[in-house]
């Protein structure tokens, strides 16, 4: 085949799949809304997804996307279900079956099993309105009749693209309804590069006894000892109410030494920088790094909520950089 013809075939495939997605969009109706609501309201049961062949592969993607976006789900192999794995389906579960024809033999046993247990809800995703799956589902979503991109209309291509998009639409709708945030997303992806980008200030901050905190009436002699002991190059100053009122850095010590011939007996309150910059613990570490760069500083006080005067931690630039956040 000529190179130009190969390019044409590729373009035709993409165009057919785009058409399939457009047809899918036209089929979005109240059935899909009811389907999403059923999934959202599944509090005591599980979401179980199954399919055969290419639809089964799409089902695995549905389950993975659901689980990573706040809707726990798992994939059930249809063939294994008929040999004991049906026991994974229990009362109050929702079973989602994906089948273009709605007549796949491997799915029939699952359909019969759910029909006998009225506490198990069945959602059918199929393109055949007269199919066994469509007729026996509690909620059925009718996929559009789609021309496959492969020769002779026999290779699942456009149909599986539409199935994939439908799963994403359902998962994202559930995600938005639950106000599933990027911080929630991070909890389910602790090992990925995305999780690193989503690390917050509270994930990396220094807390507890490691915090270099002193009372504002402490002498500079004692303050210098604490700065040296904590090895963070900074000292946070608080008043009798526990509110952070100032900060002293290694750089400040040089400035103070130049100003006073003898300063060890002076109270920290007299030489500290007042009103240190504080950041919310829920802020992304990358944002904290950006703030430090713009202010030309190496550390920030950390507070919770709107209580900026109450320091709960200290975030240092080195801790952020060590986490590979840039």
N, C-alpha and C positions, 0 to 999 in steps of 0.2 A: 504494500500500500504506500502511496506517495505521502511524503511528509505533510503536504498541505491537507490531504484527506484525513490524516491523523488529527490534525488541529481541528478540522471541521467536526469529526466525531466527538472529540472532547467538548467542543462548544455545544453540540447538540445534547449531549448528556447533561451538562450543566443547565441548559435551557429547559429540558424536560423536568429536571428536579426543581427548578424555580417555579415552573407551572404547577407542580405537585403541591408545593408549599402555598401557593396562591389559592389553589382549590381547597386546601386544608383550612386556610383562614376563613373562607366562605362557609365552611361547615361548623364553625364555632357557634354554639348555641347554648340554651339552658341546660342541656344534658351535661355539657362540660362543666358548667357552673355547679350543678348539683353533685357531680363527680368530685370536684375539688372540695366542696363543703363536706362531703362524706369523709374524705381523707383527713381534713382538718379536724373533724369531730371525733376521729378515732383516738380516744384517750386510753382505753384499757386494752386494746388489741394491737396487732401488728399489721404492717402493710407488706403483703407477699405478692411478688410479681413473677409471672411465668410466661413462657412462650416457647415456640419450637423453631429450630433452624435459625434463619437470620433474624426473625422476630424475637427469638430467645436471646440473641446477642444484644438486641436493642433493649430487651427487658433487663439485662444485667446493667446496662448503662442507666436506665431509669432508676434502678435500685441504688446504684452508686451516687447518682445526682441527688436523689431524695435524701439519702442518709447524710450526705455532706452539707445539706442545707436545712437541717432541722426537722426532717420527716423520716424517722427511722424506718428502714425497709430492707428486705433481702430478697434475693432471687432464688426461686425453687425450680430445679430442673424437672421438666414435665415427665421425662422418662423415669427418673428416680422416684418421682411422686407415686407412681404406680407400683413401686416395689418397696414400700415402707416409709418413704419420706413424706407421705400424706399426713403422717402424724405431727408434722410441724405446723399444720393448719389447725388452730384451735378456736374455740368459741370467741366471738367478738372481733375476730380478725377480718381484714379486708383483703380479698384476693383479686388481683388485676391480671387478666389474661389478654395477651396481645396475639392476634392471629389475623392475617389478611383475609383468609377464607372463612374463618370462624368454624371450620369443620375439621381441624387437625385432630387425628385420631388420638394422639398422646394427651390432648387436653380434655377429652371426653370424660375420663375418669375423675379429673379434678372438678369438672362441671357437675357431674353426678354427686360427688362428695359434698360440694357446697350446697347443692339443692336439697339434700337430705337434712342439713343442719341450718335451720333458719336464722341462727345467730351469726352465721358467717355471711358476709356481704360479698357479692361477686360483681366486679366491674369488667365489662367486655369491651375490648377495642378491636373492631373489625370493619371491613368494608362491605360485608354481605348482610343485608337486613333480614334475609330469610334463613340465616345460618343458625345452627344449634347454639352457638355462643351468644349471639344477639338476643335470641328469644328467651334464654334462660338466665340472663344477667339481671341483677337488681337495677343497675344503671348501665346502659349501653351507649357507647359513643361511636357513631357511624363515620368511618373514614371515607373520604371521597374515592370514587373510582379513578384510579391513576394508571397512566401508561408508563410501564417500566422503561428505563433508559436502555436496557440491553436488547439485543436482537431477539425477535420473535416474542417479545413481551413476556419472557419467561424468567429472567434473572431479577430477583428482588433488589431494586436499586432506588427508584423514585419512591416506592411505597415505604421502604425502611427509612429513607430520609424524612418523610412525613411523620412516621412513627417517632423518630428521634426528636424532631421538633416539638411534637405534641407532649412528650415526656418532659422536655425542658420547660414548656409553657406551664404545665401543671406544677412542677417543682418550684418554679419561680413565683407562681401565684400563691402557693402555700407559704413560701419563704417570706413574701411581703406581708401576707396576712398576719404572720406570727412576729413581724418586726424583727426578723432574723438579721442581725448586723454583722459587720465585718469582724467584730470582736468575738461574736458567737462562732463565726466561720473559723476563726483561728483556733478555737478549742478543739475542733474536729480535724485540724491539719497541723498538729504540733511538729511534724517532721519535715514539712515542705518549705521551699524557698519563700512561698507566700506567707507562711507563718512568721518567718523572720521579718518580713516587711511590716507585718501587723503587730509586732511586739510593741507593747505600751511602756510608758515610763515606769509604771508600777512593777513591770516584769524585771526591770534592770536596776532599780534604785537601791541605794544602801539604806538599811533600816535598823531599828533597835539599838543595840549597844555599839554598833559600828558608826552610828551617827556622831559627828563631832559637834555636840551641843554644849553650850556653857551659858551660865547666867550672865546678864549684862554687867553685874557688879563685880565680876571676877577680875583679878589683876592680870595684866598682860603677861607677867611672868608665868602664871599658871596656864594662860591661854596658849602661849608658845609651846609649852610641854604637851598640851593636848593636840595641837596641830601636828607636832612631830610624831606623837603616838598613833594617831588615826591614819596618818600618811595619805590624806586626801587633798592636802594643799589648801584646805579651806576650814573655816570655823563658823558655825551658825550660832547666833546669839539670841537668847530668849529673855523675856522679862518674868516677873514673879507670877504672872497669869499663864505662863507657858506659851505665849505668843512670840513668834519670831520677829525680832525687831531690827536685826542687822546681820552683817556678814564681814568676816575678815579673811583675806586670802594671803598666800605667800607673797604675792606682789605688793599687797598693802603693808606688809611688815617692813619692806624696804622703804616705802614712802614714810611710814611712821618713824623709822630709825633716822631718816634725814631731817625730820621735823623736830624730834625731841632728842636731846643729848642723853637723857635717861628716861626710859618709858616703861620699865618693867613694873613699876609701882602704880602706873596709871590704870584705871578701870577700862575694860573693853568698851564700855558704852561711849567713852569719850572719843575713841579713835575708829570705831567700826563704821562701815558704810550702811546707811539706814535703808529700810524698805527693799530688801533683796528681791530679785525676780523669782516668782514662784510659778509652777506649772501644775496643772491637774494630772493626777496619776493615770487617768484614762487616756491621756493624750498619746498619740503614736510617738515612739522613740525617734523616728525620723523627723518629726515636726520639732521635737525638743532639740535635736542636733542642729536643725536649721535656725532655730531661735538663738542657740549659743553662738553660732557662726555670725549671725547678724549683729549680736550684741558684743561680740569679741570677748566672750567669757567661756570658762571650761566646765561650769557646773550650775545647777539650778536647784532651788528648794522645790519640794514636791508637797502638794496639798490635796485634800480630798473634797470633792464637791465645790461649794462656794466659799469654804472657810480657808481663805488664802493665808491668814495669819498663823494657822496651826500646821506646822511642818510635820509630815509623816515620813519623809525620806529625803534623800539627796541623790540626784542623778548626775553622773560625771560623764564628760565627753568620751573618756577612754573606755568606759563600760559599754557605751553605745557602739563605738568603733570595733571593739572586740567581738561584738555580736554580728559583725559583717553588715551593719546597717549604714548605708551611705546616702 
